[in-house]
């Protein structure tokens, strides 16, 4: 092999490895972002009644069907449309 062929192969290998590294870093950052979002949602649901409401969903586009602007905010603490979701233990009785 000539010097140029060897150099070209080394450059191609380096570009391939860097692109794989970039792809893996994007995947890992997306995974970390989703985990942090779920953790934040769990923490917020402890402070706001929304997580226990019938109209609440974990959909990122529409968390509350009744008050989409007020969901998981201080205004949600006094929500007039709050309806608690019944637990499965209460449904069995």
PDB file with one MODEL, atoms N, CA, C and O in Angstrom:
MODEL        1
ATOM      1  N   UNK A   1       0.840  -1.179   0.000  1.00  0.00           N
ATOM      2  CA  UNK A   1       0.000   0.000   0.000  1.00  0.00           C
ATOM      3  C   UNK A   1       0.887   1.246   0.000  1.00  0.00           C
ATOM      4  O   UNK A   1       1.953   1.286   0.614  1.00  0.00           O
ATOM      5  N   UNK A   2       0.416   2.222  -0.691  1.00  0.00           N
ATOM      6  CA  UNK A   2       1.183   3.459  -0.743  1.00  0.00           C
ATOM      7  C   UNK A   2       0.869   4.318   0.487  1.00  0.00           C
ATOM      8  O   UNK A   2      -0.060   4.031   1.242  1.00  0.00           O
ATOM      9  N   UNK A   3       1.633   5.336   0.662  1.00  0.00           N
ATOM     10  CA  UNK A   3       1.454   6.257   1.785  1.00  0.00           C
ATOM     11  C   UNK A   3       0.081   6.917   1.738  1.00  0.00           C
ATOM     12  O   UNK A   3      -0.568   7.092   2.769  1.00  0.00           O
ATOM     13  N   UNK A   4      -0.358   7.284   0.529  1.00  0.00           N
ATOM     14  CA  UNK A   4      -1.645   7.981   0.391  1.00  0.00           C
ATOM     15  C   UNK A   4      -2.819   7.060   0.705  1.00  0.00           C
ATOM     16  O   UNK A   4      -3.794   7.492   1.320  1.00  0.00           O
ATOM     17  N   UNK A   5      -2.740   5.824   0.299  1.00  0.00           N
ATOM     18  CA  UNK A   5      -3.806   4.873   0.599  1.00  0.00           C
ATOM     19  C   UNK A   5      -3.908   4.625   2.107  1.00  0.00           C
ATOM     20  O   UNK A   5      -5.005   4.568   2.664  1.00  0.00           O
ATOM     21  N   UNK A   6      -2.769   4.480   2.747  1.00  0.00           N
ATOM     22  CA  UNK A   6      -2.749   4.268   4.189  1.00  0.00           C
ATOM     23  C   UNK A   6      -3.292   5.496   4.912  1.00  0.00           C
ATOM     24  O   UNK A   6      -4.068   5.370   5.859  1.00  0.00           O
ATOM     25  N   UNK A   7      -2.889   6.672   4.472  1.00  0.00           N
ATOM     26  CA  UNK A   7      -3.380   7.909   5.088  1.00  0.00           C
ATOM     27  C   UNK A   7      -4.887   8.046   4.904  1.00  0.00           C
ATOM     28  O   UNK A   7      -5.597   8.436   5.830  1.00  0.00           O
ATOM     29  N   UNK A   8      -5.371   7.725   3.709  1.00  0.00           N
ATOM     30  CA  UNK A   8      -6.798   7.808   3.434  1.00  0.00           C
ATOM     31  C   UNK A   8      -7.580   6.844   4.329  1.00  0.00           C
ATOM     32  O   UNK A   8      -8.636   7.207   4.846  1.00  0.00           O
ATOM     33  N   UNK A   9      -7.084   5.639   4.515  1.00  0.00           N
ATOM     34  CA  UNK A   9      -7.759   4.659   5.370  1.00  0.00           C
ATOM     35  C   UNK A   9      -7.797   5.131   6.822  1.00  0.00           C
ATOM     36  O   UNK A   9      -8.806   4.957   7.506  1.00  0.00           O
ATOM     37  N   UNK A  10      -6.713   5.722   7.290  1.00  0.00           N
ATOM     38  CA  UNK A  10      -6.652   6.226   8.662  1.00  0.00           C
ATOM     39  C   UNK A  10      -7.648   7.368   8.846  1.00  0.00           C
ATOM     40  O   UNK A  10      -8.338   7.439   9.862  1.00  0.00           O
ATOM     41  N   UNK A  11      -7.719   8.259   7.861  1.00  0.00           N
ATOM     42  CA  UNK A  11      -8.656   9.379   7.939  1.00  0.00           C
ATOM     43  C   UNK A  11     -10.100   8.874   7.921  1.00  0.00           C
ATOM     44  O   UNK A  11     -10.932   9.357   8.689  1.00  0.00           O
ATOM     45  N   UNK A  12     -10.399   7.915   7.058  1.00  0.00           N
ATOM     46  CA  UNK A  12     -11.753   7.346   7.002  1.00  0.00           C
ATOM     47  C   UNK A  12     -12.124   6.675   8.324  1.00  0.00           C
ATOM     48  O   UNK A  12     -13.245   6.829   8.811  1.00  0.00           O
ATOM     49  N   UNK A  13     -11.206   5.952   8.887  1.00  0.00           N
ATOM     50  CA  UNK A  13     -11.453   5.303  10.175  1.00  0.00           C
ATOM     51  C   UNK A  13     -11.688   6.330  11.267  1.00  0.00           C
ATOM     52  O   UNK A  13     -12.571   6.151  12.105  1.00  0.00           O
ATOM     53  N   UNK A  14     -10.907   7.407  11.269  1.00  0.00           N
ATOM     54  CA  UNK A  14     -11.072   8.457  12.271  1.00  0.00           C
ATOM     55  C   UNK A  14     -12.426   9.145  12.121  1.00  0.00           C
ATOM     56  O   UNK A  14     -13.092   9.413  13.121  1.00  0.00           O
ATOM     57  N   UNK A  15     -12.842   9.433  10.896  1.00  0.00           N
ATOM     58  CA  UNK A  15     -14.145  10.057  10.655  1.00  0.00           C
ATOM     59  C   UNK A  15     -15.265   9.121  11.102  1.00  0.00           C
ATOM     60  O   UNK A  15     -16.233   9.562  11.722  1.00  0.00           O
ATOM     61  N   UNK A  16     -15.140   7.843  10.793  1.00  0.00           N
ATOM     62  CA  UNK A  16     -16.150   6.863  11.206  1.00  0.00           C
ATOM     63  C   UNK A  16     -16.247   6.801  12.727  1.00  0.00           C
ATOM     64  O   UNK A  16     -17.352   6.820  13.270  1.00  0.00           O
ATOM     65  N   UNK A  17     -15.136   6.728  13.412  1.00  0.00           N
ATOM     66  CA  UNK A  17     -15.154   6.654  14.875  1.00  0.00           C
ATOM     67  C   UNK A  17     -15.711   7.927  15.498  1.00  0.00           C
ATOM     68  O   UNK A  17     -16.450   7.858  16.480  1.00  0.00           O
ATOM     69  N   UNK A  18     -15.370   9.084  14.946  1.00  0.00           N
ATOM     70  CA  UNK A  18     -15.906  10.344  15.466  1.00  0.00           C
ATOM     71  C   UNK A  18     -17.410  10.451  15.240  1.00  0.00           C
ATOM     72  O   UNK A  18     -18.132  10.956  16.100  1.00  0.00           O
ATOM     73  N   UNK A  19     -17.888   9.979  14.090  1.00  0.00           N
ATOM     74  CA  UNK A  19     -19.330  10.027  13.840  1.00  0.00           C
ATOM     75  C   UNK A  19     -20.072   9.067  14.764  1.00  0.00           C
ATOM     76  O   UNK A  19     -21.162   9.389  15.235  1.00  0.00           O
ATOM     77  N   UNK A  20     -19.511   7.914  15.028  1.00  0.00           N
ATOM     78  CA  UNK A  20     -20.139   6.983  15.980  1.00  0.00           C
ATOM     79  C   UNK A  20     -20.145   7.568  17.387  1.00  0.00           C
ATOM     80  O   UNK A  20     -21.122   7.411  18.119  1.00  0.00           O
ATOM     81  N   UNK A  21     -19.074   8.233  17.767  1.00  0.00           N
ATOM     82  CA  UNK A  21     -19.006   8.883  19.066  1.00  0.00           C
ATOM     83  C   UNK A  21     -20.052   9.988  19.180  1.00  0.00           C
ATOM     84  O   UNK A  21     -20.697  10.129  20.219  1.00  0.00           O
ATOM     85  N   UNK A  22     -20.220  10.764  18.126  1.00  0.00           N
ATOM     86  CA  UNK A  22     -21.230  11.825  18.123  1.00  0.00           C
ATOM     87  C   UNK A  22     -22.636  11.230  18.220  1.00  0.00           C
ATOM     88  O   UNK A  22     -23.476  11.745  18.957  1.00  0.00           O
ATOM     89  N   UNK A  23     -22.892  10.162  17.488  1.00  0.00           N
ATOM     90  CA  UNK A  23     -24.194   9.501  17.539  1.00  0.00           C
ATOM     91  C   UNK A  23     -24.487   8.976  18.936  1.00  0.00           C
ATOM     92  O   UNK A  23     -25.589   9.165  19.451  1.00  0.00           O
ATOM     93  N   UNK A  24     -23.522   8.325  19.547  1.00  0.00           N
ATOM     94  CA  UNK A  24     -23.710   7.793  20.896  1.00  0.00           C
ATOM     95  C   UNK A  24     -23.912   8.913  21.914  1.00  0.00           C
ATOM     96  O   UNK A  24     -24.709   8.764  22.841  1.00  0.00           O
ATOM     97  N   UNK A  25     -23.213  10.014  21.757  1.00  0.00           N
ATOM     98  CA  UNK A  25     -23.389  11.115  22.704  1.00  0.00           C
ATOM     99  C   UNK A  25     -24.773  11.735  22.572  1.00  0.00           C
ATOM    100  O   UNK A  25     -25.359  12.134  23.579  1.00  0.00           O
ATOM    101  N   UNK A  26     -25.307  11.827  21.367  1.00  0.00           N
ATOM    102  CA  UNK A  26     -26.666  12.341  21.179  1.00  0.00           C
ATOM    103  C   UNK A  26     -27.678  11.386  21.809  1.00  0.00           C
ATOM    104  O   UNK A  26     -28.610  11.827  22.482  1.00  0.00           O
ATOM    105  N   UNK A  27     -27.503  10.100  21.600  1.00  0.00           N
ATOM    106  CA  UNK A  27     -28.417   9.109  22.192  1.00  0.00           C
ATOM    107  C   UNK A  27     -28.383   9.172  23.712  1.00  0.00           C
ATOM    108  O   UNK A  27     -29.432   9.131  24.355  1.00  0.00           O
ATOM    109  N   UNK A  28     -27.209   9.268  24.283  1.00  0.00           N
ATOM    110  CA  UNK A  28     -27.073   9.328  25.736  1.00  0.00           C
ATOM    111  C   UNK A  28     -27.677  10.613  26.282  1.00  0.00           C
ATOM    112  O   UNK A  28     -28.333  10.594  27.323  1.00  0.00           O
ATOM    113  N   UNK A  29     -27.465  11.727  25.594  1.00  0.00           N
ATOM    114  CA  UNK A  29     -28.038  12.985  26.083  1.00  0.00           C
ATOM    115  C   UNK A  29     -29.559  12.960  26.013  1.00  0.00           C
ATOM    116  O   UNK A  29     -30.215  13.513  26.896  1.00  0.00           O
ATOM    117  N   UNK A  30     -30.139  12.336  24.992  1.00  0.00           N
ATOM    118  CA  UNK A  30     -31.594  12.203  24.909  1.00  0.00           C
ATOM    119  C   UNK A  30     -32.118  11.329  26.044  1.00  0.00           C
ATOM    120  O   UNK A  30     -33.147  11.638  26.645  1.00  0.00           O
ATOM    121  N   UNK A  31     -31.422  10.253  26.334  1.00  0.00           N
ATOM    122  CA  UNK A  31     -31.832   9.367  27.414  1.00  0.00           C
ATOM    123  C   UNK A  31     -31.767  10.086  28.762  1.00  0.00           C
ATOM    124  O   UNK A  31     -32.688   9.977  29.571  1.00  0.00           O
ATOM    125  N   UNK A  32     -30.696  10.809  28.998  1.00  0.00           N
ATOM    126  CA  UNK A  32     -30.552  11.552  30.245  1.00  0.00           C
ATOM    127  C   UNK A  32     -31.638  12.617  30.350  1.00  0.00           C
ATOM    128  O   UNK A  32     -32.191  12.837  31.427  1.00  0.00           O
ATOM    129  N   UNK A  33     -31.940  13.270  29.250  1.00  0.00           N
ATOM    130  CA  UNK A  33     -32.987  14.294  29.242  1.00  0.00           C
ATOM    131  C   UNK A  33     -34.335  13.704  29.625  1.00  0.00           C
ATOM    132  O   UNK A  33     -35.070  14.300  30.413  1.00  0.00           O
ATOM    133  N   UNK A  34     -34.671  12.539  29.077  1.00  0.00           N
ATOM    134  CA  UNK A  34     -35.949  11.899  29.396  1.00  0.00           C
ATOM    135  C   UNK A  34     -36.002  11.456  30.858  1.00  0.00           C
ATOM    136  O   UNK A  34     -37.038  11.585  31.510  1.00  0.00           O
ATOM    137  N   UNK A  35     -34.893  10.939  31.370  1.00  0.00           N
ATOM    138  CA  UNK A  35     -34.853  10.522  32.772  1.00  0.00           C
ATOM    139  C   UNK A  35     -35.032  11.715  33.696  1.00  0.00           C
ATOM    140  O   UNK A  35     -35.768  11.640  34.681  1.00  0.00           O
ATOM    141  N   UNK A  36     -34.359  12.816  33.380  1.00  0.00           N
ATOM    142  CA  UNK A  36     -34.490  14.021  34.197  1.00  0.00           C
ATOM    143  C   UNK A  36     -35.898  14.595  34.123  1.00  0.00           C
ATOM    144  O   UNK A  36     -36.413  15.101  35.120  1.00  0.00           O
ATOM    145  N   UNK A  37     -36.523  14.523  32.958  1.00  0.00           N
ATOM    146  CA  UNK A  37     -37.900  15.007  32.820  1.00  0.00           C
ATOM    147  C   UNK A  37     -38.857  14.172  33.677  1.00  0.00           C
ATOM    148  O   UNK A  37     -39.745  14.714  34.335  1.00  0.00           O
ATOM    149  N   UNK A  38     -38.669  12.864  33.663  1.00  0.00           N
ATOM    150  CA  UNK A  38     -39.513  11.997  34.486  1.00  0.00           C
ATOM    151  C   UNK A  38     -39.285  12.264  35.972  1.00  0.00           C
ATOM    152  O   UNK A  38     -40.237  12.268  36.752  1.00  0.00           O
ATOM    153  N   UNK A  39     -38.043  12.486  36.366  1.00  0.00           N
ATOM    154  CA  UNK A  39     -37.744  12.768  37.769  1.00  0.00           C
ATOM    155  C   UNK A  39     -38.382  14.087  38.196  1.00  0.00           C
ATOM    156  O   UNK A  39     -38.932  14.188  39.293  1.00  0.00           O
ATOM    157  N   UNK A  40     -38.307  15.091  37.335  1.00  0.00           N
ATOM    158  CA  UNK A  40     -38.924  16.379  37.628  1.00  0.00           C
ATOM    159  C   UNK A  40     -40.428  16.237  37.738  1.00  0.00           C
ATOM    160  O   UNK A  40     -41.044  16.831  38.623  1.00  0.00           O
ATOM    161  N   UNK A  41     -41.025  15.463  36.857  1.00  0.00           N
ATOM    162  CA  UNK A  41     -42.467  15.246  36.895  1.00  0.00           C
ATOM    163  C   UNK A  41     -42.877  14.554  38.188  1.00  0.00           C
ATOM    164  O   UNK A  41     -43.894  14.908  38.786  1.00  0.00           O
ATOM    165  N   UNK A  42     -42.094  13.568  38.626  1.00  0.00           N
ATOM    166  CA  UNK A  42     -42.407  12.887  39.885  1.00  0.00           C
ATOM    167  C   UNK A  42     -42.311  13.839  41.068  1.00  0.00           C
ATOM    168  O   UNK A  42     -43.160  13.817  41.959  1.00  0.00           O
ATOM    169  N   UNK A  43     -41.283  14.669  41.078  1.00  0.00           N
ATOM    170  CA  UNK A  43     -41.131  15.640  42.173  1.00  0.00           C
ATOM    171  C   UNK A  43     -42.262  16.651  42.167  1.00  0.00           C
ATOM    172  O   UNK A  43     -42.780  17.011  43.224  1.00  0.00           O
ATOM    173  N   UNK A  44     -42.647  17.112  40.991  1.00  0.00           N
ATOM    174  CA  UNK A  44     -43.725  18.088  40.910  1.00  0.00           C
ATOM    175  C   UNK A  44     -45.053  17.478  41.326  1.00  0.00           C
ATOM    176  O   UNK A  44     -45.878  18.153  41.942  1.00  0.00           O
ATOM    177  N   UNK A  45     -45.266  16.231  41.003  1.00  0.00           N
ATOM    178  CA  UNK A  45     -46.543  15.610  41.341  1.00  0.00           C
ATOM    179  C   UNK A  45     -46.709  15.450  42.853  1.00  0.00           C
ATOM    180  O   UNK A  45     -47.832  15.297  43.334  1.00  0.00           O
ATOM    181  N   UNK A  46     -45.622  15.484  43.599  1.00  0.00           N
ATOM    182  CA  UNK A  46     -45.717  15.431  45.054  1.00  0.00           C
ATOM    183  C   UNK A  46     -46.219  16.752  45.611  1.00  0.00           C
ATOM    184  O   UNK A  46     -46.854  16.773  46.665  1.00  0.00           O
ATOM    185  N   UNK A  47     -45.944  17.859  44.920  1.00  0.00           N
ATOM    186  CA  UNK A  47     -46.309  19.181  45.405  1.00  0.00           C
ATOM    187  C   UNK A  47     -47.621  19.689  44.837  1.00  0.00           C
ATOM    188  O   UNK A  47     -48.247  20.567  45.429  1.00  0.00           O
ATOM    189  N   UNK A  48     -48.047  19.157  43.706  1.00  0.00           N
ATOM    190  CA  UNK A  48     -49.262  19.604  43.057  1.00  0.00           C
ATOM    191  C   UNK A  48     -50.256  18.444  42.970  1.00  0.00           C
ATOM    192  O   UNK A  48     -49.848  17.291  42.834  1.00  0.00           O
ATOM    193  N   UNK A  49     -51.534  18.734  43.045  1.00  0.00           N
ATOM    194  CA  UNK A  49     -52.525  17.658  42.989  1.00  0.00           C
ATOM    195  C   UNK A  49     -52.731  17.096  41.596  1.00  0.00           C
ATOM    196  O   UNK A  49     -53.447  16.107  41.441  1.00  0.00           O
ATOM    197  N   UNK A  50     -52.139  17.681  40.595  1.00  0.00           N
ATOM    198  CA  UNK A  50     -52.392  17.278  39.209  1.00  0.00           C
ATOM    199  C   UNK A  50     -52.125  15.792  38.961  1.00  0.00           C
ATOM    200  O   UNK A  50     -52.886  15.139  38.247  1.00  0.00           O
ATOM    201  N   UNK A  51     -51.070  15.264  39.534  1.00  0.00           N
ATOM    202  CA  UNK A  51     -50.718  13.870  39.304  1.00  0.00           C
ATOM    203  C   UNK A  51     -51.752  12.892  39.823  1.00  0.00           C
ATOM    204  O   UNK A  51     -51.766  11.733  39.408  1.00  0.00           O
ATOM    205  N   UNK A  52     -52.610  13.329  40.713  1.00  0.00           N
ATOM    206  CA  UNK A  52     -53.652  12.467  41.266  1.00  0.00           C
ATOM    207  C   UNK A  52     -55.033  12.776  40.687  1.00  0.00           C
ATOM    208  O   UNK A  52     -56.043  12.266  41.172  1.00  0.00           O
ATOM    209  N   UNK A  53     -55.070  13.602  39.659  1.00  0.00           N
ATOM    210  CA  UNK A  53     -56.344  14.032  39.078  1.00  0.00           C
ATOM    211  C   UNK A  53     -56.751  13.138  37.911  1.00  0.00           C
ATOM    212  O   UNK A  53     -55.912  12.580  37.204  1.00  0.00           O
ATOM    213  N   UNK A  54     -58.044  13.022  37.736  1.00  0.00           N
ATOM    214  CA  UNK A  54     -58.600  12.207  36.663  1.00  0.00           C
ATOM    215  C   UNK A  54     -58.230  12.755  35.279  1.00  0.00           C
ATOM    216  O   UNK A  54     -58.065  11.981  34.336  1.00  0.00           O
ATOM    217  N   UNK A  55     -58.102  14.055  35.151  1.00  0.00           N
ATOM    218  CA  UNK A  55     -57.865  14.686  33.855  1.00  0.00           C
ATOM    219  C   UNK A  55     -56.379  14.813  33.502  1.00  0.00           C
ATOM    220  O   UNK A  55     -56.045  15.302  32.422  1.00  0.00           O
ATOM    221  N   UNK A  56     -55.501  14.388  34.381  1.00  0.00           N
ATOM    222  CA  UNK A  56     -54.062  14.490  34.159  1.00  0.00           C
ATOM    223  C   UNK A  56     -53.566  13.297  33.358  1.00  0.00           C
ATOM    224  O   UNK A  56     -54.009  12.167  33.562  1.00  0.00           O
ATOM    225  N   UNK A  57     -52.632  13.566  32.435  1.00  0.00           N
ATOM    226  CA  UNK A  57     -51.976  12.478  31.705  1.00  0.00           C
ATOM    227  C   UNK A  57     -50.494  12.810  31.601  1.00  0.00           C
ATOM    228  O   UNK A  57     -50.099  13.964  31.767  1.00  0.00           O
ATOM    229  N   UNK A  58     -49.676  11.806  31.329  1.00  0.00           N
ATOM    230  CA  UNK A  58     -48.233  12.026  31.178  1.00  0.00           C
ATOM    231  C   UNK A  58     -47.851  12.417  29.762  1.00  0.00           C
ATOM    232  O   UNK A  58     -46.672  12.399  29.406  1.00  0.00           O
ATOM    233  N   UNK A  59     -48.832  12.766  28.959  1.00  0.00           N
ATOM    234  CA  UNK A  59     -48.575  13.193  27.594  1.00  0.00           C
ATOM    235  C   UNK A  59     -47.848  14.537  27.626  1.00  0.00           C
ATOM    236  O   UNK A  59     -48.316  15.483  28.259  1.00  0.00           O
ATOM    237  N   UNK A  60     -46.722  14.621  26.954  1.00  0.00           N
ATOM    238  CA  UNK A  60     -45.943  15.860  26.987  1.00  0.00           C
ATOM    239  C   UNK A  60     -46.626  16.992  26.221  1.00  0.00           C
ATOM    240  O   UNK A  60     -46.321  18.161  26.456  1.00  0.00           O
ATOM    241  N   UNK A  61     -47.532  16.668  25.320  1.00  0.00           N
ATOM    242  CA  UNK A  61     -48.211  17.699  24.543  1.00  0.00           C
ATOM    243  C   UNK A  61     -49.408  18.286  25.287  1.00  0.00           C
ATOM    244  O   UNK A  61     -49.679  19.481  25.172  1.00  0.00           O
ATOM    245  N   UNK A  62     -50.124  17.465  26.044  1.00  0.00           N
ATOM    246  CA  UNK A  62     -51.308  17.935  26.759  1.00  0.00           C
ATOM    247  C   UNK A  62     -51.410  17.173  28.075  1.00  0.00           C
ATOM    248  O   UNK A  62     -51.934  16.060  28.116  1.00  0.00           O
ATOM    249  N   UNK A  63     -50.907  17.778  29.147  1.00  0.00           N
ATOM    250  CA  UNK A  63     -50.901  17.112  30.446  1.00  0.00           C
ATOM    251  C   UNK A  63     -52.261  17.157  31.129  1.00  0.00           C
ATOM    252  O   UNK A  63     -52.602  16.247  31.886  1.00  0.00           O
ATOM    253  N   UNK A  64     -53.040  18.200  30.874  1.00  0.00           N
ATOM    254  CA  UNK A  64     -54.360  18.324  31.479  1.00  0.00           C
ATOM    255  C   UNK A  64     -55.351  18.713  30.396  1.00  0.00           C
ATOM    256  O   UNK A  64     -55.135  19.671  29.654  1.00  0.00           O
ATOM    257  N   UNK A  65     -56.433  17.964  30.315  1.00  0.00           N
ATOM    258  CA  UNK A  65     -57.439  18.225  29.288  1.00  0.00           C
ATOM    259  C   UNK A  65     -58.328  19.410  29.644  1.00  0.00           C
ATOM    260  O   UNK A  65     -58.911  20.027  28.753  1.00  0.00           O
ATOM    261  N   UNK A  66     -58.443  19.740  30.926  1.00  0.00           N
ATOM    262  CA  UNK A  66     -59.346  20.801  31.353  1.00  0.00           C
ATOM    263  C   UNK A  66     -58.630  22.146  31.449  1.00  0.00           C
ATOM    264  O   UNK A  66     -59.131  23.154  30.950  1.00  0.00           O
ATOM    265  N   UNK A  67     -57.456  22.164  32.091  1.00  0.00           N
ATOM    266  CA  UNK A  67     -56.688  23.405  32.278  1.00  0.00           C
ATOM    267  C   UNK A  67     -55.249  23.201  31.801  1.00  0.00           C
ATOM    268  O   UNK A  67     -54.351  23.049  32.629  1.00  0.00           O
ATOM    269  N   UNK A  68     -55.011  23.195  30.498  1.00  0.00           N
ATOM    270  CA  UNK A  68     -53.659  22.908  30.002  1.00  0.00           C
ATOM    271  C   UNK A  68     -52.627  23.976  30.350  1.00  0.00           C
ATOM    272  O   UNK A  68     -51.431  23.682  30.368  1.00  0.00           O
ATOM    273  N   UNK A  69     -53.053  25.197  30.625  1.00  0.00           N
ATOM    274  CA  UNK A  69     -52.107  26.270  30.948  1.00  0.00           C
ATOM    275  C   UNK A  69     -51.718  26.229  32.419  1.00  0.00           C
ATOM    276  O   UNK A  69     -50.586  26.562  32.770  1.00  0.00           O
ATOM    277  N   UNK A  70     -52.632  25.830  33.270  1.00  0.00           N
ATOM    278  CA  UNK A  70     -52.399  25.862  34.711  1.00  0.00           C
ATOM    279  C   UNK A  70     -51.799  24.573  35.271  1.00  0.00           C
ATOM    280  O   UNK A  70     -51.420  24.533  36.442  1.00  0.00           O
ATOM    281  N   UNK A  71     -51.710  23.538  34.470  1.00  0.00           N
ATOM    282  CA  UNK A  71     -51.266  22.249  34.978  1.00  0.00           C
ATOM    283  C   UNK A  71     -49.852  22.348  35.557  1.00  0.00           C
ATOM    284  O   UNK A  71     -48.967  22.944  34.944  1.00  0.00           O
ATOM    285  N   UNK A  72     -49.646  21.763  36.734  1.00  0.00           N
ATOM    286  CA  UNK A  72     -48.372  21.702  37.444  1.00  0.00           C
ATOM    287  C   UNK A  72     -47.817  23.084  37.781  1.00  0.00           C
ATOM    288  O   UNK A  72     -46.602  23.279  37.783  1.00  0.00           O
ATOM    289  N   UNK A  73     -48.692  24.040  38.065  1.00  0.00           N
ATOM    290  CA  UNK A  73     -48.273  25.369  38.508  1.00  0.00           C
ATOM    291  C   UNK A  73     -48.934  25.651  39.857  1.00  0.00           C
ATOM    292  O   UNK A  73     -49.721  24.846  40.353  1.00  0.00           O
ATOM    293  N   UNK A  74     -48.609  26.788  40.435  1.00  0.00           N
ATOM    294  CA  UNK A  74     -49.221  27.155  41.713  1.00  0.00           C
ATOM    295  C   UNK A  74     -50.729  27.324  41.585  1.00  0.00           C
ATOM    296  O   UNK A  74     -51.457  27.085  42.548  1.00  0.00           O
ATOM    297  N   UNK A  75     -51.204  27.727  40.429  1.00  0.00           N
ATOM    298  CA  UNK A  75     -52.644  27.886  40.212  1.00  0.00           C
ATOM    299  C   UNK A  75     -53.372  26.548  40.289  1.00  0.00           C
ATOM    300  O   UNK A  75     -54.569  26.513  40.576  1.00  0.00           O
ATOM    301  N   UNK A  76     -52.677  25.465  40.040  1.00  0.00           N
ATOM    302  CA  UNK A  76     -53.300  24.140  40.067  1.00  0.00           C
ATOM    303  C   UNK A  76     -53.627  23.683  41.488  1.00  0.00           C
ATOM    304  O   UNK A  76     -54.431  22.768  41.669  1.00  0.00           O
ATOM    305  N   UNK A  77     -53.029  24.294  42.476  1.00  0.00           N
ATOM    306  CA  UNK A  77     -53.303  23.895  43.866  1.00  0.00           C
ATOM    307  C   UNK A  77     -54.754  24.162  44.256  1.00  0.00           C
ATOM    308  O   UNK A  77     -55.314  23.471  45.107  1.00  0.00           O
ATOM    309  N   UNK A  78     -55.354  25.164  43.630  1.00  0.00           N
ATOM    310  CA  UNK A  78     -56.756  25.479  43.939  1.00  0.00           C
ATOM    311  C   UNK A  78     -57.640  25.220  42.719  1.00  0.00           C
ATOM    312  O   UNK A  78     -58.564  25.989  42.454  1.00  0.00           O
ATOM    313  N   UNK A  79     -57.374  24.171  41.991  1.00  0.00           N
ATOM    314  CA  UNK A  79     -58.134  23.848  40.787  1.00  0.00           C
ATOM    315  C   UNK A  79     -59.565  23.463  41.160  1.00  0.00           C
ATOM    316  O   UNK A  79     -59.788  22.583  41.992  1.00  0.00           O
ATOM    317  N   UNK A  80     -60.507  24.123  40.546  1.00  0.00           N
ATOM    318  CA  UNK A  80     -61.916  23.877  40.864  1.00  0.00           C
ATOM    319  C   UNK A  80     -62.447  22.617  40.191  1.00  0.00           C
ATOM    320  O   UNK A  80     -63.514  22.127  40.561  1.00  0.00           O
ATOM    321  N   UNK A  81     -61.719  22.083  39.206  1.00  0.00           N
ATOM    322  CA  UNK A  81     -62.174  20.886  38.488  1.00  0.00           C
ATOM    323  C   UNK A  81     -61.424  19.622  38.907  1.00  0.00           C
ATOM    324  O   UNK A  81     -61.516  18.598  38.229  1.00  0.00           O
ATOM    325  N   UNK A  82     -60.690  19.680  40.003  1.00  0.00           N
ATOM    326  CA  UNK A  82     -59.917  18.518  40.454  1.00  0.00           C
ATOM    327  C   UNK A  82     -60.851  17.371  40.834  1.00  0.00           C
ATOM    328  O   UNK A  82     -61.779  17.547  41.623  1.00  0.00           O
ATOM    329  N   UNK A  83     -60.595  16.208  40.269  1.00  0.00           N
ATOM    330  CA  UNK A  83     -61.308  14.977  40.634  1.00  0.00           C
ATOM    331  C   UNK A  83     -60.261  13.901  40.859  1.00  0.00           C
ATOM    332  O   UNK A  83     -59.536  13.517  39.942  1.00  0.00           O
ATOM    333  N   UNK A  84     -60.194  13.426  42.078  1.00  0.00           N
ATOM    334  CA  UNK A  84     -59.188  12.419  42.406  1.00  0.00           C
ATOM    335  C   UNK A  84     -59.480  11.111  41.693  1.00  0.00           C
ATOM    336  O   UNK A  84     -60.634  10.703  41.553  1.00  0.00           O
ATOM    337  N   UNK A  85     -58.418  10.462  41.247  1.00  0.00           N
ATOM    338  CA  UNK A  85     -58.541   9.160  40.621  1.00  0.00           C
ATOM    339  C   UNK A  85     -58.703   8.143  41.732  1.00  0.00           C
ATOM    340  O   UNK A  85     -57.941   8.135  42.699  1.00  0.00           O
ATOM    341  N   UNK A  86     -59.690   7.296  41.589  1.00  0.00           N
ATOM    342  CA  UNK A  86     -59.915   6.272  42.621  1.00  0.00           C
ATOM    343  C   UNK A  86     -58.877   5.181  42.464  1.00  0.00           C
ATOM    344  O   UNK A  86     -58.553   4.773  41.349  1.00  0.00           O
ATOM    345  N   UNK A  87     -58.357   4.711  43.585  1.00  0.00           N
ATOM    346  CA  UNK A  87     -57.370   3.631  43.533  1.00  0.00           C
ATOM    347  C   UNK A  87     -58.068   2.321  43.242  1.00  0.00           C
ATOM    348  O   UNK A  87     -59.278   2.206  43.435  1.00  0.00           O
ATOM    349  N   UNK A  88     -57.320   1.331  42.780  1.00  0.00           N
ATOM    350  CA  UNK A  88     -57.912   0.035  42.447  1.00  0.00           C
ATOM    351  C   UNK A  88     -58.417  -0.685  43.688  1.00  0.00           C
ATOM    352  O   UNK A  88     -59.332  -1.503  43.587  1.00  0.00           O
ATOM    353  N   UNK A  89     -57.848  -0.404  44.859  1.00  0.00           N
ATOM    354  CA  UNK A  89     -58.320  -1.043  46.096  1.00  0.00           C
ATOM    355  C   UNK A  89     -59.725  -0.546  46.448  1.00  0.00           C
ATOM    356  O   UNK A  89     -60.543  -1.308  46.962  1.00  0.00           O
ATOM    357  N   UNK A  90     -60.001   0.724  46.172  1.00  0.00           N
ATOM    358  CA  UNK A  90     -61.339   1.244  46.451  1.00  0.00           C
ATOM    359  C   UNK A  90     -62.356   0.704  45.450  1.00  0.00           C
ATOM    360  O   UNK A  90     -63.522   0.519  45.799  1.00  0.00           O
ATOM    361  N   UNK A  91     -61.939   0.453  44.229  1.00  0.00           N
ATOM    362  CA  UNK A  91     -62.843  -0.068  43.203  1.00  0.00           C
ATOM    363  C   UNK A  91     -63.274  -1.493  43.500  1.00  0.00           C
ATOM    364  O   UNK A  91     -64.355  -1.907  43.081  1.00  0.00           O
ATOM    365  N   UNK A  92     -62.448  -2.255  44.216  1.00  0.00           N
ATOM    366  CA  UNK A  92     -62.779  -3.643  44.511  1.00  0.00           C
ATOM    367  C   UNK A  92     -63.821  -3.760  45.613  1.00  0.00           C
ATOM    368  O   UNK A  92     -64.481  -4.794  45.712  1.00  0.00           O
ATOM    369  N   UNK A  93     -63.991  -2.749  46.437  1.00  0.00           N
ATOM    370  CA  UNK A  93     -64.921  -2.836  47.557  1.00  0.00           C
ATOM    371  C   UNK A  93     -66.338  -2.555  47.158  1.00  0.00           C
ATOM    372  O   UNK A  93     -67.235  -2.592  48.000  1.00  0.00           O
TER     373      UNK A  93
ENDMDL
END
